Amino acid sequence: MSIARDGQKKGGWKTDAPVFTIRANVARMKFSPTLAMNERVGRARGEGRDILHMGFGESPFPVHPLIREALAEHADKNMYLPAAGLEPLRAAALGYFADKFGFDASGFSAVVGPGSKALIYALQAAVEGDLLHPVPSWVSYAPQAGLLADAVVPVRTRLADRLHLTASSLDEAVTNAQREGRHPTKLILNYPNNPSGLALKAERLKDIAAVCREHGLLVISDEIYGLVTYAEDHVSIARFYPEGTIVTTGLSKHLSLGGYRLGVALVPPNGKAVLDAVRRIASETWSCAPAPIQYAAVKAFERDPRLEAHIAACTRIHSLVSRFVRDAVVEMGVEYPELDGAFYCFPDFGVFRKKLEAQGVTTSERLAEHLLEKAGVATLPGTAFGDEPGNLTLRLSACDFDGEAALAWHAEHPDAGSEAFVRGCCPNVARACERLGEYFRE
């Protein structure tokens, strides 16, 4: 870079145009589709447009008073903490999640970071090799691998398999990748899944664990939605493959604390080298998660009955609202399984292909844009989650409602069904589904 200083201009230096070369793998990156859509909707609403938001998955409930009080109590904590996190928080989080997720925590260690997203990136950075990437998957896994110049090996899924990999599809993907000279060492699982709202059941997890063990894979199991499950208790793959599984989770989904940026990774006994690597990465990047947040977060793991009841109520509401969206999609003639958790579904609107083609809509990206333009409904295209462009898939998020009002309505109507609940206190979700129906019927 050169800067000319021969001729100062009023208000600043006259300069040659400096040239900064961006790394190629960074230049290829796009801005996170979920964050981009959220910002776009925010701007449109600020301009007075009536946009219904199914494009961002942010749990909308208020901060529970116990957490708010704990944060206020520790607002004076202004010192750096250990890179791995506050020791009482690490111990409490490990015990809490191991109990909730059904695995033996003996010998496991915990590391705390500024959100599970940063921890997943650090884990990918710490371990050499290519990434096995089930499709569809959350938007950030593959770009993070790209930042590290790791190859991404897609593992395609089918609706018949509930949009999750199987033991056989995983084994085939590993074998084919090795035959092609690639070196897959890491697998990211996410369940209940973003974007599908579907989970992996224990029997399939056992079979997947056997394949992982055979190939010596590291499983980064993103279980951030593990406490937002509707009917069955969440079971971690760490129960069946403890020696090779690192569980990541946090507070953002079940406690609606996304902005607190507090994530946890649970590392098995033989993962000490990985744990040490993540600590070193933390020491040179984020240093530590914010101290007041860490101190306040200890309260989240004390199993206070009031907080546990709050989590149960929020999960119940998510189930009612998400099922309303799923049922609306099915009523349009689109096949989709019953949901297991989280607050999404990922339908394929291919049944409307001919009608959409007549309007110039042939890809999921164009479908999402057309919906936003014509119906005022924000969604995300399947390509954001790794799907093929020609598949007319969209991720629909069921979070566009007032969480505080929904909790109050739920307290007064604890037995309300999905239809009554959404019609009673989630007008934006109801309107969005009506607009979707009108759009596809036209």
Secondary structure, DSSP 8 states (H G I E B T S, - for coil): -----SS-BTTB-----------HHHHT----HHHHHHHHHHHHHHTT---EE-S---------HHHHHHHHHTTT--S---TT--HHHHHHHHHHHHHHHT---TT-EEEEESSHHHHHHHHHHHS-SEEEEEES--TTHHHHHHHTT--EEEEE--GGGTTS--HHHHHHHHHHHHHTT--EEEEEEESS-TTT-----HHHHHHHHHHHHHHT-EEEEE-TTTT-BSSS----GGGT-GGGEEEEEESTTTS--GGG--EEEEE-GGGHHHHHHHHHHHHHTT-SS-HHHHHHHGGGGS--HHHHHHHHHHHHHHHHHHHHHHHHHHHTT-------BTTEE--B-GGGHHHHHTTT--SHHHHHHHHHHHH-EE-EEGGGGT--TTS-BEEEE---S-HHHHHHHHHH-TT--HHHHHHHH-HHHHHHHHHHHHHHH-
